[in-house]
Amino acid sequence: MAQVPLKHITLPAYKAGCDADPKKVACDYPPYALNKIASVKFINSGSPAVTVIKNFKWTNADQNSVAKSIAVDKLTGRCCCKDLGRCTCCSSKGMVD
């Protein structure tokens, strides 16, 4: 359950061409599958960042945590990763885990 109240706004269903003019978009987003894309050179580089990208997952809980950090904890946008699994973000109230 979201800690920050969110509301889904129903838009007209996506139809090909409904978003052709950015000033007059009259539909929802098109359905899509999220793809992780990286260059072959980068993937074969041996960088530890390749593992991070391959293992990256984003859950509803992750999204709720970020929404809370922004709306409640007043996240400033500066985050410091202590390690690959945990980041500490700077807010107007100090450090927020």
Disulfide bonds with the S-S distance in Angstrom:
Cys18-Cys27 1.88
Cys79-Cys89 2.47
Cys81-Cys87 2.29
